[in-house]
Amino acid sequence: MSQLDLIRALPKAELHVHIEGTFEPELMFAIAKRNQVVIPYETIEDVKQAYNFHNLQSFLDIYYAGANVLIHEQDFYDLAWAYFEKCQQDNVVHTEMFFDPQTHTVRGIAFETVLNGLVHACEDAKAKLGISSELIMCFLRHLSEADAMETLEQALPFKDKIIAVGLDSSEVGHPPEKFERVFAKAREAGFLIVAHAGEEGPADYVWQALDLLKVNRIDHGVRSEEDPALMQRLAQERMPLTVCPLSNLKLCVVKDMREHNIQRLLEQGLCVTVNSDDPAYFGGYMNDNFIAVADALDLSEGELKKLAINSFEASFLEDAEKEKWINQIHAL
């Protein structure tokens, strides 16, 4: 079996994808028109051109322009459904999606509107496509602790629909310790915990996520390699890292995919996984990310299978479901 055929055949779990970051230009334009929202782009081609951003700020500009067109429950449903169709194409059989309620509630969109649209899409994806999913609510770290606490309060009545809480947005200058009390309260409420750490920010942010937030998973974490003691701990604890190769390239975490450390992390016994982050903006969905690292780093069949196995090991699926998919990978 060729490398490409293996990648296509592997069942996968995606654990690091921002649903707002899956907003393709065609859908953005269609929903803007449907909702009569003015966006600073005349045509779909203009939107596509804006997606060719050159730095973090230009990315955030188009990202939030896109978010502004999402108003009704149907909009959030359509956004998630389009992503599930991509999952089906890439043999992603399970996904744990981030959503950012603060991006929408600040615009006057009700928390329930966002959540209900996503939940209904998840239900239909299971029924019609056989894809299982969970929702992870993220706090925007550039906003205040008080704002995050208010968002957590909004989420509590919907605990049965949200499996975990996370931490995303601009990392530098907003260490995990800023939100220690929020995450303590989330843990007490029964949420699982994840957090972005060690992408833009230093390895110390990964330590903070582990020790102060008490995470179940680290999102990104590629800068952990700068601290040998941290690497040893991550390996010993089998603490998952949800790595996003094309995102790392687009945001200049690495200058060339051949410099990416995902293979070294794998060799050192870490539970690293491949994910797409904001695929509409960063150049590709799950299989595109697998192909990018496989080509650049000449990954072996065993390494590709291990990355897929890790995705299920690191997921929040029940053990029996994990075992089912892992056995299928071994059988390939």
C-alpha positions as MATLAB code, in Angstrom:
seq = 'MSQLDLIRALPKAELHVHIEGTFEPELMFAIAKRNQVVIPYETIEDVKQAYNFHNLQSFLDIYYAGANVLIHEQDFYDLAWAYFEKCQQDNVVHTEMFFDPQTHTVRGIAFETVLNGLVHACEDAKAKLGISSELIMCFLRHLSEADAMETLEQALPFKDKIIAVGLDSSEVGHPPEKFERVFAKAREAGFLIVAHAGEEGPADYVWQALDLLKVNRIDHGVRSEEDPALMQRLAQERMPLTVCPLSNLKLCVVKDMREHNIQRLLEQGLCVTVNSDDPAYFGGYMNDNFIAVADALDLSEGELKKLAINSFEASFLEDAEKEKWINQIHAL';
ca = [
       0.000    0.000    0.000;
       1.380    3.410   -0.920;
       1.894    6.104    1.687;
      -1.018    8.105    0.258;
      -3.344    5.090    0.139;
      -2.489    4.279    3.761;
      -3.252    7.823    4.886;
      -6.609    7.687    3.140;
      -7.405    4.266    4.614;
      -6.496    5.070    8.213;
      -9.447    5.790   10.490;
      -8.626    8.928   12.468;
      -9.819   11.000   15.400;
      -9.405   14.779   15.170;
      -8.846   16.414   18.550;
      -7.787   19.955   17.667;
     -10.081   21.792   15.270;
     -11.790   25.140   15.782;
     -15.201   24.965   14.168;
     -15.046   28.682   13.374;
     -11.761   27.930   11.613;
     -13.439   25.543    9.154;
     -15.402   28.397    7.539;
     -14.747   28.042    3.814;
     -15.074   31.207    1.664;
     -18.031   29.892   -0.340;
     -20.062   29.155    2.792;
     -19.079   32.447    4.427;
     -20.244   34.361    1.366;
     -23.503   32.378    1.155;
     -24.405   32.892    4.818;
     -23.490   36.602    4.656;
     -25.880   36.953    1.727;
     -28.599   34.915    3.476;
     -28.349   37.023    6.613;
     -27.844   40.294    4.724;
     -24.620   40.954    6.608;
     -22.204   43.328    4.907;
     -18.671   41.941    4.700;
     -15.725   43.844    3.205;
     -15.543   41.535    0.177;
     -17.409   41.899   -3.110;
     -16.999   38.349   -4.393;
     -16.035   34.856   -3.261;
     -12.683   35.431   -4.958;
     -12.156   38.484   -2.724;
     -12.791   36.314    0.323;
     -10.374   33.686   -0.951;
      -7.750   36.376   -1.486;
      -8.227   37.588    2.091;
      -7.526   34.029    3.265;
      -3.970   34.473    1.940;
      -3.002   36.335    5.105;
       0.611   37.052    5.951;
       0.593   37.377    9.722;
      -1.479   36.613   12.802;
      -3.337   39.951   12.734;
      -4.443   39.598    9.120;
      -5.611   36.074    9.969;
      -7.621   37.369   12.938;
      -9.151   40.124   10.788;
     -10.665   37.666    8.301;
     -11.444   35.157   11.073;
     -13.628   37.651   12.951;
     -15.142   39.062    9.750;
     -16.279   35.525    9.062;
     -17.644   35.028   12.549;
     -19.792   38.145   12.175;
     -22.017   36.477    9.588;
     -22.949   33.652   11.984;
     -26.214   34.719   13.598;
     -28.836   31.972   13.577;
     -28.861   28.377   14.784;
     -28.968   27.234   11.144;
     -25.724   29.107   10.447;
     -23.844   27.181   13.118;
     -25.446   23.956   11.917;
     -24.332   24.634    8.339;
     -20.807   25.476    9.483;
     -20.465   22.225   11.435;
     -22.151   20.112    8.753;
     -19.690   21.322    6.114;
     -16.855   20.235    8.416;
     -18.419   16.809    8.952;
     -18.531   16.317    5.186;
     -14.770   17.002    5.118;
     -14.351   14.451    7.909;
     -16.157   11.849    5.842;
     -13.826   12.488    2.889;
     -10.738   12.094    5.110;
     -11.949    9.050    7.080;
     -12.133   11.060   10.309;
     -14.526    8.850   12.255;
     -14.474   10.819   15.510;
     -13.903   14.496   16.208;
     -13.724   16.678   19.306;
     -14.426   20.212   18.131;
     -13.556   23.504   19.787;
     -16.062   26.344   19.731;
     -15.602   29.899   21.021;
     -18.857   31.212   22.501;
     -17.302   34.546   23.500;
     -16.713   35.353   19.816;
     -20.485   35.234   19.371;
     -22.000   36.297   22.690;
     -20.098   39.599   22.514;
     -22.058   40.253   19.306;
     -25.350   39.585   21.061;
     -25.762   35.996   19.832;
     -27.250   33.788   22.553;
     -25.076   30.988   23.955;
     -27.929   28.546   23.254;
     -28.098   29.584   19.591;
     -24.456   28.671   19.062;
     -24.634   25.444   21.019;
     -27.918   24.178   19.614;
     -26.786   24.593   16.016;
     -23.583   22.656   16.704;
     -25.318   19.941   18.737;
     -27.913   19.282   16.033;
     -25.169   18.960   13.430;
     -23.328   16.501   15.692;
     -26.485   14.432   16.069;
     -27.082   14.341   12.318;
     -23.429   13.489   11.622;
     -23.759   10.437   13.862;
     -27.070    9.369   12.334;
     -26.290   10.045    8.662;
     -22.504    9.742    8.376;
     -21.598    7.476   11.286;
     -19.172   10.103   12.657;
     -19.092   10.500   16.441;
     -18.233   13.841   18.000;
     -17.878   15.870   21.176;
     -17.845   19.621   21.814;
     -15.128   21.479   23.730;
     -15.898   25.027   24.822;
     -12.835   27.277   24.737;
     -12.173   30.479   26.648;
     -10.484   33.280   24.714;
      -7.315   33.911   26.683;
      -6.876   37.514   25.476;
     -10.081   38.347   27.378;
     -10.339   38.590   31.159;
     -10.657   35.896   33.791;
     -14.024   37.436   34.734;
     -15.252   37.091   31.160;
     -14.191   33.436   31.125;
     -15.931   32.828   34.452;
     -19.138   34.349   33.087;
     -18.911   32.088   30.032;
     -18.430   29.050   32.270;
     -21.586   30.008   34.184;
     -23.475   30.170   30.882;
     -22.250   26.675   30.023;
     -23.188   24.954   33.282;
     -26.857   24.306   32.357;
     -25.606   22.551   29.195;
     -23.011   20.336   30.882;
     -24.413   17.213   29.192;
     -23.651   18.671   25.742;
     -20.081   19.894   26.382;
     -17.426   17.332   27.316;
     -14.533   19.659   28.119;
     -13.349   23.233   28.371;
     -10.227   24.612   26.721;
      -8.107   27.721   26.333;
      -7.265   29.290   22.966;
      -6.515   32.571   21.154;
      -3.327   34.667   21.505;
      -0.963   32.747   23.769;
       1.919   35.146   24.462;
       1.229   37.342   27.473;
      -1.744   35.266   28.565;
      -0.298   32.342   30.551;
      -2.473   29.487   31.798;
      -2.107   30.759   35.386;
      -4.364   33.692   34.427;
      -7.276   31.229   34.338;
      -6.401   28.876   37.194;
      -9.573   29.653   39.193;
     -11.826   29.290   36.140;
     -10.447   25.852   35.349;
     -10.660   24.778   38.995;
     -14.358   25.580   38.912;
     -14.764   23.793   35.568;
     -13.115   20.654   36.989;
     -15.398   20.775   40.026;
     -18.365   20.933   37.636;
     -17.150   17.752   35.952;
     -15.652   19.076   32.730;
     -12.526   17.534   31.251;
      -9.704   20.035   30.672;
      -7.536   20.912   27.667;
      -5.462   24.003   26.888;
      -3.376   25.518   24.107;
       0.194   25.772   25.390;
       3.700   25.737   23.960;
       2.922   26.941   20.428;
       3.694   30.687   20.481;
       4.289   30.550   24.211;
       7.246   28.952   26.020;
       7.582   25.480   27.510;
       6.768   27.045   30.888;
       3.187   27.500   29.699;
       2.975   23.723   29.246;
       4.128   23.227   32.849;
       1.445   25.682   33.972;
      -1.231   23.874   31.971;
      -0.211   20.597   33.614;
       0.232   21.798   37.189;
      -2.222   24.683   37.519;
      -5.009   23.820   35.075;
      -4.519   20.044   35.493;
      -5.200   19.334   31.835;
      -6.130   16.007   30.285;
      -4.487   17.064   27.000;
      -2.095   19.729   25.714;
      -3.083   21.474   22.495;
      -0.033   22.153   20.301;
       2.825   21.702   22.804;
       5.555   21.614   20.144;
       7.840   23.910   22.156;
       7.950   21.319   24.945;
      11.068   20.038   23.195;
      12.949   23.055   24.576;
      12.742   21.554   28.096;
      14.164   18.013   28.541;
      12.544   17.587   31.973;
       9.171   18.486   30.512;
       9.673   16.036   27.657;
      10.432   13.278   30.141;
       7.282   14.049   32.102;
       5.069   14.175   29.013;
       6.419   10.806   27.876;
       6.033    9.188   31.302;
       2.451   10.416   31.712;
       1.502    9.731   28.065;
       0.138   13.280   28.060;
      -1.306   13.831   24.587;
      -0.138   16.685   22.380;
      -2.574   17.718   19.637;
      -0.101   18.896   17.000;
      -1.202   20.893   13.930;
       1.523   20.770   11.252;
       0.083   23.019    8.526;
      -0.943   25.570   11.150;
       2.597   25.559   12.525;
       3.919   26.231    9.040;
       1.392   28.958    8.189;
       1.974   30.822   11.470;
       5.758   30.399   11.199;
       6.210   28.169   14.243;
       8.406   26.317   11.738;
       9.794   27.852    8.544;
       9.860   24.592    6.616;
       7.883   21.384    7.217;
      11.181   19.479    7.084;
      12.072   21.288   10.331;
       8.918   20.106   12.134;
       9.583   18.141   15.318;
       6.548   15.819   15.249;
       8.695   12.842   14.224;
      11.224   13.548   16.992;
       8.416   13.848   19.540;
       7.055   10.508   18.362;
      10.491    8.883   18.606;
      10.856   10.134   22.182;
       7.696    8.329   23.238;
       5.240   11.207   23.346;
       1.574   10.696   22.509;
       1.533   13.126   19.579;
      -1.437   13.400   17.218;
      -2.064   15.107   13.870;
      -4.824   17.719   13.563;
      -5.945   20.561   11.292;
      -6.550   23.494   13.729;
      -8.178   26.129   11.430;
      -8.162   24.190    8.153;
     -10.020   26.698    5.982;
      -7.295   29.228    6.737;
      -4.190   27.089    7.184;
      -4.158   25.115    3.975;
      -5.830   21.792    4.620;
      -7.894   19.299    6.568;
      -6.785   16.097    8.280;
      -5.383   14.136    5.353;
      -3.615   17.236    4.032;
      -1.791   17.497    7.369;
      -0.859   13.813    7.341;
       0.409   14.087    3.764;
       2.420   17.228    4.534;
       4.393   15.644    7.386;
       4.634   12.250    5.706;
       6.221   13.814    2.620;
       8.487   16.263    4.450;
       9.738   13.815    7.076;
       9.479   10.559    5.092;
       7.337    8.931    7.760;
       7.201    5.150    7.759;
       4.036    3.057    7.627;
       4.545    2.302   11.315;
       4.849    5.980   12.193;
       1.707    6.889   10.262;
      -0.232    4.122   11.980;
       1.126    5.207   15.361;
      -0.083    8.774   14.804;
      -3.556    7.469   13.987;
      -3.532    5.111   16.992;
      -2.460    7.987   19.225;
      -5.454   10.014   18.061;
      -7.811    7.423   19.510;
      -5.714    6.838   22.634;
      -5.794   10.594   23.300;
      -9.518   10.971   22.584;
     -12.335   11.129   25.116;
     -14.017    8.058   23.615;
     -14.963    5.106   25.794;
     -12.231    2.458   25.998;
     -14.213   -0.075   23.950;
     -14.604    2.422   21.092;
     -10.907    3.277   21.221;
      -9.993   -0.388   21.051;
     -12.320   -0.978   18.075;
     -10.650    1.698   15.958;
      -7.114    0.840   17.069;
      -7.687   -2.791   16.064;
      -8.833   -1.623   12.634;
      -5.613    0.354   12.236;
      -3.484   -2.655   13.206;
      -5.358   -4.710   10.602;
      -4.383   -2.394    7.722;
];
